[in-house]
């Protein structure tokens, strides 16, 4: 993932490392290029280094080594208030002693804008988040979702080219969170701003992003668009971190190009797509998404290997039937069946055969 | 169901027909009684140790029966004759009769002391006259004037008239540097005797200065306390609280050792050549000493409320302000400082009120010009002039209450955060 010549690179992390205590690295050799207008999400669990990266970009933390460039200009030595980056904080950080209008006016006042110009921009930003009627309220008089909108408006009111968001929807309930995801996405599209978004919620990341950088242990594990990340995880960490997946242990029996024949630890043979396994005989972990598992022969590609399965449990979840199977020695193999009209109802103890398209079975590092 | 629908205006009742409000009161009565019983000890303590003494003090400041109870005859004459009446023979006869009673009851000193409060050097007049009273012959006016011509002084008679009633504002008149003239009007005392108003102003100004110094020194310390990691903050907190754990006398004595002419600081300054041997600074037994030592003693009262406010201000506010383009100074001035106002208000009010009534430190290190109004109150208590001490204290109390009210009007008392 070395920095290649991306012509429209807007934000660049170049071999960035960060240590807080001089003993351990929180961010290890980060290289990342973000294009102008892109919506990039840093996804990871807490302690993965994603927030540290955001703080380095915002200027609240300094990189221990390496360069961070914004529009081609190194910004390691630029103090946060001169970076011109909008930021939305996890707890909104709306100034409690100011009204909504004063909160929005603050970044414009410190930039020395005239009163008339300020009022125009404030009105425009508030309209953008449909909060125009709340200009004279105090933050404490607003609900969580309203505060979130104001925080968003405040980060956008001074027309920054880059906006950072640090788990901005973490404190909202599920319904509101999903609604705000779309609003942020639409704002991003209509304003053409670049957004760097930090979250630990994979659903949020998949919904909103152009590209997702999955962080773990101070490194980017995979940087890819949402569909690639979900359907073609690059390693077993990403496969298990994003979405649900079934994992089968085995060894590579045959390998030609990206086609691999895997012998499972229980002896069965399956077809898989080789992702990051290098040689024959290597141990591997085959990952299959539950919704890609089929049990009707007509749905499987011709010649596909099938495995014997025994139904352990069928959980009715409304839109899907979540079926737990005993397959190849594992008794928590999950198959998701759409709850369509006339869908076969399986009963516990029933013996079936399951299979999948070799593209959906990905042979990863163990 | 339609005919059983309740009429909208009818008061709500419980299921068994009692009025709802009544039932609610009854249901809560038991827990109310228990809650009240819990606070009874504190309430009694407050009444006994706070409200009663203050009430008694306020009463004493307007009540003194030293003269009125011991001189009933002349008091009756004052009641019968309006102000401005020249004292006639009847008045002098009543006075001599009272003096004889005083001599018999040995209360001439008590009555004289009361007059003495408003007219200095009057006490001996009474004790002397009481001793001679039984030998005096009519006409009593001439007899008394022969004893001492001061008995004809209209100022004295005006003082006696004012003392003839046990309830009086004389002590407040004295406490504000006024006195009664011979014609009963109230005039300012001569300039060389004006001390109380000057001392009140000085006390309030010095307290204000000490509050300001405490704020300037305490603010960064409180900020440090609120932002340092736990272990270091705890150590710093111990240092801040250390003055609380040491005896006031020990602290004051160590300041003496530090600040005196031959003290550590002067020695150090001479040694590094900042001042000459002759130019040693006078930093104790004067106003400077009072300011330095009181600032030290009152500093924790500023730091603790500030700390409690600063601790809960999330650092994300400062970060947000910085990311919005504010310099660190603007961030401090417009974002951080306004949020610490409740702490500043609480600390300043606490320090100021404590400073206004501070007694021991000015007494120990204040010297001649570092004395505050409380030292004067103490002086009058020593001289058993309880009423004047009470009047001065009452004025101090009113001053503090006025400031409290002003604070409430300007900042709002609900904006106060003491911890």
Interface residues (C-beta under 8 A of the other chain):
Chain A: X58 X59 X60 X79 X80 X81 X82 X83 X84 X85 X86 X87 X89 X90 X91 X93 X94 X95 X96 X97 X106 X107 X110 X111 X154 X155 X158 X164
Chain B: X314 X316 X317 X319 X320 X321 X322 X323 X324 X325 X326 X327 X328 X330 X334 X335 X338 X339
